[in-house]
Amino acid sequence: MLATLPIEIIQEIFLNLDDLGTLKEAALCCRTLYEAFLAIEELLTTTILHRQIHPSVLPDAINTHVSFSIPSSDTEAVNRFSTDYLNTKKILPSKWKLANALPLSLFHQFVDYFATRLSSMGLEDSPSYLREPPCQANPTESEILRIQRALYRFQLYRNMFGTLITDPGRQRELMFRYFSTFENEQLASVNDLLLCAIAEPYNDLVDHDIHWGSMRVSYLEPYDSEQGDYILSKGLEYLFHLTQTKSYTERRRLLSLDDFNFGYDDEPGRLVQFMKWSLSWAGSPDWDYQDFSFDNLDEESMAFHIGKPFYDDGDEGPVTAWKLGDYLVADPSLMRWRRWGYVFWDMSRLENSGIIEKGLSEDSGFRRLRTTEAENRRLFESQEEREKIERAGGSGWWSFKDQSKVQWKCQQGRTKVQMPWGGVQGSSGSRGHF
């Protein structure tokens, strides 16, 4: 039906598509649609790309896209990238071909998803003493865009340094120094919020997977989590798919122990000294001055030590909030505030909330971060039970109230699955009934 329309109508419909992936699918439907696309390919691609990725975010998107092709183990390649794309800001293309723009569009879907989700997570965990109506308002466009830029920097860090243990001073020279100090604190905030986002699927296996119970795998810690850092180091696309999982089978597949190359004795993988550790050492321009103080600095000196933002949107909210935190970057004492997203909010939100007058009080009424003693005791008891089951040949999903999904191995190498009605079903090569 669409192919029977005049070419001008088809092109107008194309111009109003939401993303470039949809444009590609539409253009490949038939020869008529493809020819309509080819006639104005650059106009279509450029219009849709700029509508999907805001101009203030596009430089970060381009840098991140280029960084995917750089092996983090290639020191010289990382050095060249830092010089060519961070030290020297590129002039953005005025026109785009679909083949060049499509990868940016596809990856931006992950960035857009997490920007929306992390902003909601932060605002839902607002400190109880703040005045609620302005604090609970939906995030503004400028707030979402700040989170998007920080998410791109998160992926950029992962692409540049990977899982390698790299000297913080080198990371500062290659990346951190090109961003203001409050932008580096935004990066730490994204790290903390992403850890919250992956906690649900991860802790679900901690509670129910028989092997993880036998190995005494613990819950993700809110700040110092080597297991959490390892998962975060896999990047936004992996994290997106992990957060979309609903079933034990899906989560077990993505968090497969075979994939945890840094694990010990077949337990989930660990990564020491990932992003936040480096940020806490080198995220500030004065990281190597032991007794440096911001007290009594004049305006010019303060601006120098804060650093020039990679992108300045003109709102004083992020830098004002960062100053309330005693000019720190990735400090454990500010974790609760980073999980609120304090360095992302507009000045108007901060003023309406009363936070500027009240300050970043430790007794802020946030939801608790760590598990209680009762929860840890319950976990220990379940781990004891799961260890017994594994020694007896069981595997899979288990809970105190439901043991029907435990898989049992027979002597012949077949798997018996405990059925809900108490019987046993044999299966060869099957992962069992869930």
Residue pairs with C-beta under 8 A, 6 or more apart in sequence:
2 10
2 13
2 29
2 33
3 10
3 29
3 30
3 32
3 33
5 13
7 32
7 35
7 36
7 39
10 32
10 33
10 36
11 36
11 37
11 39
11 40
11 44
14 23
14 26
14 27
14 36
14 37
14 44
15 43
15 44
15 47
15 48
17 23
17 26
17 48
18 48
18 52
19 48
19 52
19 105
19 109
20 45
20 48
20 49
20 52
20 98
20 101
20 102
20 105
20 106
21 102
21 105
21 106
21 109
23 37
23 44
23 45
23 48
23 98
24 98
24 102
26 33
26 37
27 33
27 34
27 36
27 37
27 38
27 98
28 34
37 44
41 97
41 98
42 95
42 96
42 97
44 98
45 95
45 96
45 97
45 98
45 101
46 94
46 95
46 96
46 101
48 105
49 58
49 96
49 101
49 104
49 105
50 58
52 105
52 108
53 61
53 104
53 105
53 108
54 145
54 148
55 92
56 145
56 149
56 311
56 313
57 145
57 148
57 149
57 152
58 92
58 104
59 89
59 90
59 92
59 310
59 311
60 148
60 149
60 152
60 153
60 156
60 310
60 311
61 104
61 107
61 108
61 111
61 152
62 85
62 90
62 92
62 104
63 85
63 86
63 152
63 156
64 107
64 152
64 155
64 156
64 159
65 103
65 104
65 107
66 81
66 85
67 81
67 85
67 155
67 156
67 159
67 160
68 159
70 77
70 78
70 81
70 159
70 160
71 77
72 78
72 159
72 160
72 161
72 162
72 163
72 164
73 162
73 164
78 160
78 161
78 174
79 174
81 160
82 160
82 173
82 174
82 175
82 178
84 90
86 174
86 175
86 178
87 178
93 100
107 236
107 237
110 236
110 237
110 239
110 240
111 148
111 151
111 152
111 155
111 236
112 148
113 240
114 147
114 151
114 194
114 197
114 236
114 239
114 240
115 144
115 147
115 148
115 151
116 144
117 197
117 243
118 147
118 151
118 190
118 193
118 194
118 197
118 341
119 139
119 143
119 144
119 147
119 341
119 344
120 139
121 193
121 196
121 197
121 339
122 193
122 339
122 340
122 341
122 344
123 135
123 136
123 137
123 138
123 139
123 340
123 341
125 339
125 340
125 366
125 367
126 132
126 135
126 136
126 340
126 353
127 336
127 340
127 355
127 361
127 364
127 365
127 366
128 364
128 365
128 366
129 358
129 361
129 364
129 365
130 353
130 354
130 355
130 358
131 352
131 353
131 354
134 349
134 352
134 353
135 349
135 352
135 353
137 349
139 147
140 346
140 349
142 313
142 315
142 346
143 344
143 345
143 346
143 349
145 313
146 186
146 313
146 318
146 344
147 186
147 190
147 341
147 344
149 183
149 186
149 310
149 311
150 183
150 186
150 187
150 189
150 190
150 344
151 190
151 236
153 179
153 183
153 186
153 187
153 190
154 187
154 190
154 191
154 194
154 236
154 275
155 235
155 236
156 175
157 175
157 187
157 275
158 232
158 233
158 234
158 235
158 275
159 235
160 174
160 175
161 171
161 278
162 233
163 230
163 233
163 262
163 271
163 274
165 272
165 273
166 278
168 277
168 278
168 281
168 282
168 287
169 282
169 288
171 278
171 282
172 282
172 283
172 287
176 184
176 278
176 279
176 282
176 283
177 285
177 307
178 310
179 187
179 307
179 309
179 310
180 306
180 307
180 308
180 309
180 310
180 319
181 283
181 284
181 285
181 305
181 306
181 307
181 322
181 327
181 329
182 306
182 309
182 318
182 319
182 321
182 322
182 343
183 307
183 309
183 310
183 318
184 279
184 283
184 284
184 329
184 330
185 279
185 283
185 322
185 325
185 328
185 329
185 330
185 334
185 338
185 343
186 318
186 343
186 344
187 275
187 279
187 283
188 275
188 276
188 279
188 280
188 283
188 329
188 330
188 338
189 338
189 339
189 341
189 342
189 343
189 344
191 232
191 275
191 276
191 279
191 330
192 222
192 223
192 276
192 335
192 338
192 339
193 338
193 339
193 341
194 232
194 239
195 220
195 222
195 225
195 228
195 232
196 339
197 239
197 243
198 220
198 228
198 231
198 232
198 239
198 242
198 243
199 219
199 220
199 228
200 243
201 242
201 243
201 245
201 251
201 254
201 255
202 220
202 227
202 228
202 231
202 251
202 255
203 219
203 220
204 248
204 251
205 212
205 217
205 248
205 251
205 252
205 255
206 212
206 213
206 217
206 218
206 219
206 379
207 379
207 382
207 399
208 248
208 397
208 398
208 399
209 217
209 248
209 252
209 386
209 396
209 397
209 398
210 386
210 389
210 390
210 394
210 395
210 396
210 397
210 398
210 406
211 257
211 266
211 386
211 390
211 395
212 267
212 268
212 386
213 382
213 383
213 385
213 386
213 387
213 390
213 398
214 383
214 386
214 387
214 389
214 390
214 391
215 265
215 266
215 267
216 383
217 227
217 267
217 268
218 379
219 371
219 379
220 227
220 228
221 228
221 370
222 335
222 369
222 370
223 276
223 332
223 335
226 270
226 271
226 272
227 268
227 269
227 270
229 270
229 271
229 272
229 274
229 275
229 276
230 260
230 262
230 268
230 269
230 270
230 271
230 274
231 238
231 239
231 242
231 255
231 269
232 239
232 274
232 275
233 271
233 274
238 254
241 254
242 251
242 254
242 255
245 251
245 254
247 434
248 396
248 397
248 405
248 434
249 431
249 434
255 268
257 263
257 266
257 267
257 268
259 269
260 267
260 268
260 269
261 269
262 269
262 270
262 271
263 269
263 270
264 270
276 330
277 330
279 329
279 330
280 329
280 330
280 331
281 287
283 329
283 330
284 327
284 328
284 329
285 304
285 305
285 306
285 307
286 292
286 305
294 302
294 305
294 327
297 305
306 319
315 346
315 347
316 347
317 345
317 346
317 347
317 348
317 349
317 350
318 343
318 344
318 345
320 347
320 350
320 356
321 337
321 342
321 343
321 345
321 350
321 355
322 343
324 342
324 355
324 356
324 359
324 360
325 331
325 334
325 337
325 342
325 360
328 334
333 362
334 342
334 360
335 369
336 364
336 366
336 369
337 360
337 364
339 366
339 369
340 366
342 355
342 360
350 356
371 379
382 398
382 399
382 400
385 398
385 400
386 398
389 398
389 406
392 408
393 408
393 409
394 406
394 407
394 408
395 406
395 407
395 409
395 432
396 405
396 406
396 407
396 431
396 432
396 434
397 405
397 406
397 434
398 405
398 406
403 418
404 418
404 419
404 420
405 417
405 418
405 432
405 433
405 434
406 417
406 418
407 415
407 416
407 417
407 418
407 431
407 432
408 415
408 416
408 417
408 418
408 424
409 415
409 416
410 416
410 426
413 428
414 426
414 427
414 428
415 426
415 427
415 428
415 429
415 430
415 432
416 424
416 425
416 426
416 427
417 424
417 425
417 426
417 427
417 430
417 432
417 433
418 424
419 425
419 433
425 433
